Amino acid sequence: MARMIAYTRAGTTPFVYIPLLGWHHLQHPALSVVSAAAATAEAAWFFRRAWRSGDLRDPLLVWGDVAFCVVLMLAGTRAAFPADRNVITTEFLPFSLVAPAAMGFGLGFAARAVPGLVALCVSWVAALYPHYALKLVSDLLGFVLWYGIAVLIGRELRTLAGAAQSAQEATRWAERLLAEQERLHMITRHRELTHREIHDHLLPIVDHVAAGQHVDPGLARQARLGANRARRFIMDPRAADELPFEQLMEEVCDTYIARGLALTSVILVDGDPPEEVGEAVAAAAREALTNVLKHAGEDARVNLFVESGPDRLEVVIRDRGRGFATGQARPGGGFLRTFAAVAGHGGVCDVTSEPGAGTRVAIRWPEAAHAG
């Protein structure tokens, strides 16, 4: 707003030079020259101060401008003959009307603005004395209207500025919140990847060796693959995200076939599900197959069925092992984490089993797509 008024002050300065065009009709031409020069100097001072401070609430800026306009109207109009002041020196009025506008922007509706308005109006009345015309009424009304309009415009501009500042603060807060959410997501993601790499690829081998069981060539191969995966993961955690879902499930099958599980698989993939969903489902499938090895034995026949698309996924693992009474046992160990991860992405894991009839694990995503 300060710069707007500064532009207006600079733009109205040429008006004070117009009386010089009627040089031969002036009573004191030199006074008109001095008035024009003084107005130019005051406009330059006003422009520089308003541009630098950017604040029209500066008392020196507002009241200094009002005082100069009062002097300009009282003294500058004396350059013309009394009968010609309302014609020749009326060009001082556009310059002086900027003063109430500056008060309106800087002071708003305030009682302290009244003396300034009164001083400007009285000075203009005195400047035109003794020859008045109906135009005087519109001149005085101009001082009041410029002040009132400037107050209203200033109020709207301040409201807009406040709204813009609030929007900027809200945007910065949202950006900080988004950054924090992304940071937490990255931490959670890294934890999931770490759990998957350790739990699914390394711990089964460690448990097998710790139990004193025979290390066959298949297990040795899986140990080498697991060690290589761990090294890649340490160097770059994103290395664990590079497999498409079909290849990821094939790797799961190969892992447990190499460990001696009698596994038959059918994998139908028309499109990859979201990466996080595919990883969570693959981890749950690994956990289910690990439990087959632990409880059903390597001789148990296992069928694995996979059907996947971009918005739908189903994995069913069926073994012909010993089974158990589902009402007397609850998922524990890795199931708690892997099943919870699937549920966290909107999926569901169902376990059904009967003693002597084997176990069936169904992993579905999203849950709503398979309801009923």
N, C-alpha and C positions, 0 to 999 in steps of 0.2 A: 504493500500500500504506500509506503514511503517513496518508493521509486515511481509509482504511478503519479503521485502528486509532484515529484521532482520533474517528470516529463511534462506535466501540465504547466508547471511554473516556467520551464524553459520554453514551451510552445507558446505561451501568452506574452513573452517578453517583446517580440516584434511589434505588438500593438502600441507600446509606448513611443515608438519611433514615428507613428503615423502623423501626430500633430506637426512634426517637422516639415511635412509636405505642404502645410499651409503657413510656411515661414513668414510671408508678408502680411498675414492676418494675425500674427501673434504680438501681444503687447511686450513680452519679454522673451524673445527667441532663445537667448542664452540659457534662461532658466529651463526651457524645454530640453535643451541639449544636456544640461546637468542632470535633469530628471531621468532622461533616457539612459545616460551612462550609469547613474546610481542604480536604476532598476536592473540593468544588465549585471552589475557587480553583485547586487543582492541575489539575483536569480542564480548566478554562478555559485555563490556561497551556499544558498539553499540546496542546490542540486548536489553539491559535493558532500555536504553534511548529511543530507537525507540518504544518499547512495551509500555512504560509509556506515552510518549507524543503523539504517534500515528500521528505524523506530520513530514514528510520528508522535510518540508520547514524550519526546524530548522537549522540555519547556522552552529552552532557548530557541529551538527551531520554530516552534509554533508561535510563541509570543513575539519573537524577534521579527517574524514575517508579518504578523498583524501590525506591530508598531511601524514597520517600514511602510506598509500600505496606507496607514493613517497619515503618515508624513507625506507620502507621495501624493495622496489625494488633496491634502490641504495646501501643500506648497507647489506641486507640479501644475495644478490647474490654474495657478496665478500667472502662468505664462501667457494665457489668452485674455482677451478683453472680457469683462464681466458678461456682456451680452452674448459672447461666443463660447463660453465655457461648456455649455450644455451641448455644443456641436463639435467643437474642435478637440477639447481635452476629455471628452467622454470616453476616448479610447483607453484611458487609464482604468476604466471599470473592469474589462476582462482580466487584466493583470491582478486587480485587487480582489476579484471574486475567488481566486485560488486560496486566499487566506481563510475564509470560512470553511472551505472544503478541507483544508489541512486541520482545522480545529475539529471538524466532524470526525475525520478518521482518527485523529490522535486523542481527542478527549471524550468522544461519544456524547450521549445525553448527560450533560453535567452542568451544574449551576455555575461553575467557574467559566463556562463558555459564554454566558450571557454578557458579561462586561465587554468581551471582545467583539461580539456581534453588535452591541450598542455602540461601541467606539467606531466601528466601520460604518455603520449606518449614519451616525451623527456626522462623521467626517465627510461623507459624501454629500449630505445635505448642506453642510457648511461650504464645501468646495464649489457647489453650484450657485450659492447665494450671489445675487438676489433674484436671478432669473430661473424660475422653475417651470417645468412642463409636466404633463401627465406621465411622461416617461419616467419621472422620478419614482413613481409608485412601483413600476416594474423593476427599477434598479434596486430599490430597497428590498422588494420581494425576492430578488435574485440572491441577495446575501443570505436571507433566511433559508431559501430553498436549497442553495448549494450546501449549507451546513446540514440541513435535515437529510438530504439525499446521501451525503457523504457518511452520515451516521448510520443510515440503514445499509448502505453498501458495505461499510466497514464491518457492521455486525454480521452480515451474510458471509463476507470473506473470512472473518475470524471463525465462524461456525464451520465453514468448509475446511479451513486450515486445521481446526481441532479434529474434525472428522478424519482428515487425511493423516494427521499425526496418530490418531487412535488406530487407523487402519495399518499404518506402518508398524506401530508397536505390536498389534495383533499378528501381523505378518512375521515380524521378528520372533515373537513368542512361538508361532506355529512352526517356524523354521527350526528353532531350538528344540521344540518337542519332536519334530520329525527326525532331527539329527539324533536325539536321544533314543527314539524308537528304533532307528536304523542301527544304532550302536548296540542296543539290547538284542535286536534281532540277530546281529552278527555274532554276539556272544552266545546266544542260544543255539544258533546254527553251528558254531564251532564246537559247542559241547555235544550236540547231536552227532556231528561227524566224528568227533573223538571217541564217543561212546561206541559208534558203529564200527570204527576201525579196530578198537581194542576188543570190544565184546564179541563181535562177529567173526573177526579174522585171526586174532591172536590168542584170546583166552581159551577157545576150544582146543587149540594145539597145546597150550600150557597145561590145561586140565588133563589132557590125554597123557602127556609125559609125566605129570605129577602123580598120576594114578599108577604109574609103573607099567603101563600097557605097551605092547609092541609097537615100535615106530615102523610102519610099513612104507614102501616107496611112495604111495599116494599121500600119506600124511607128511612125509618129508618134502614132497613137492609143494603141498599147501603151506608148509612152514616157510619155504623159500619165497613163495608168492606173497605170503603175509608179511614177511620181513621187507620185501621190496615195496609193498604198498605202504608200510609204516614209514620207510625212508622217504618215499615221495610225499607222503602226507606231512611229515615234519618239515620238508623243504617248502611245500606249497599245499596248504589245506584244500585248495580248490582242485587239486589233482584227483580228489575222491569224487568229484562231481561230473566227470567227463563222460561216463557211460550212459547211453540211451537205455530206456527201461527194458527193452527186450534183451539187450546184451547183459544188463544187470541181472536179470532173472536167469539167463543162461549161465552166468558165472556162479550164481547160487547153486544151480543144479550140478554144475561141474564140480564145485567144491565138495558137495556131500556124496556124489558118485565116487570121487577120488578117495573119499574116506570109507568107502565100502558099502554105502547105503544102496539098497536095491530100489532105485528111484526111476520111475517112468514119468515123463513130463510132456505136457501139451501146452505150448505157448502161442497164443494168438494175439498179436499186437497190431491194431489198426492206427494207433497214434499214441504218443507218449503222454502220460498224465503230467501234472505239474511236478517239477523236480523233487520238491520236498515230500510230496505225497509218495512218489515212486520209491524214494529212499526209505521212508518210514515203512511202507508195505514190504519192501525187500528185507528190511531188518526184522520185521515180524515173521516173515517166512523163514528166515534163517533160524530164528529162535524156535519156531515150531519144529523144524527139521533137526535141530540140536536136541530137542526133547525126545524126538523119535529115537535118535541114537542112544540117548541116555536110558530111556525107559522101555522102548519097544525092542531095541536091539538091532544090530546091523542086518540080521536076517529078515527083518520085517519088510514086507513089500509096501512101497509108498507110491502113491499117485499124486502128481502135482499138476493142477490145471490153472492156466493163467489166461484171462481175457481182458484186454485193455484198449481204451480209446482216450482221446483228449479229455473227456468229461465223465468217464466211467471206468471202473477197474474192479476186477474180482479175482482173488486167488484162493483156491481150495486145495488143502493138503489132507489127504486121506491115507491112513496107514492101517494095516491089518495086525497090529500088535496086541498087547495084552489089554489095553484100555483101562479105564478106571470109572468109578462112580462120580459123576460130575457134581452131585449134591454133597459129596463128602470131601471135595478138594477144591482149592481155589488157585488160580494162576499165581505163581510167585516168581522170584528171581528176575530174569530178564524179561519175562512176559509182562510184568508190571510196567516196565519202562517202554518196551516196544509197543504194547497194546495202547498205552497211554499216548504215545506219539501218533499212532494212527488216529485215535479219537480226537487228538488235538487238531488234526487237519480235516475233521469232519467225517471220518470213516468209522468203521465198527469191526470188531473181531469177535467171532462166535466160536466157542469150543463145545463140541458135543462128543460124548464118549460113553461106552458101556463096557463093563468088565467082560473080557473075552471077545469083544466085537470091534476092537480098535478105536481110533480117535479121528475125528474130523475137525479141522480148523478152517473156518471161512473168514477171509479178510475182504471187506468190501469198502469201496469209496465211490461217491459219497454215500452216506447211510440212507438218505432220503431216496436215492435213485433205486435202492434195492428193497425198499419197504414194501411189505405185502407180497 
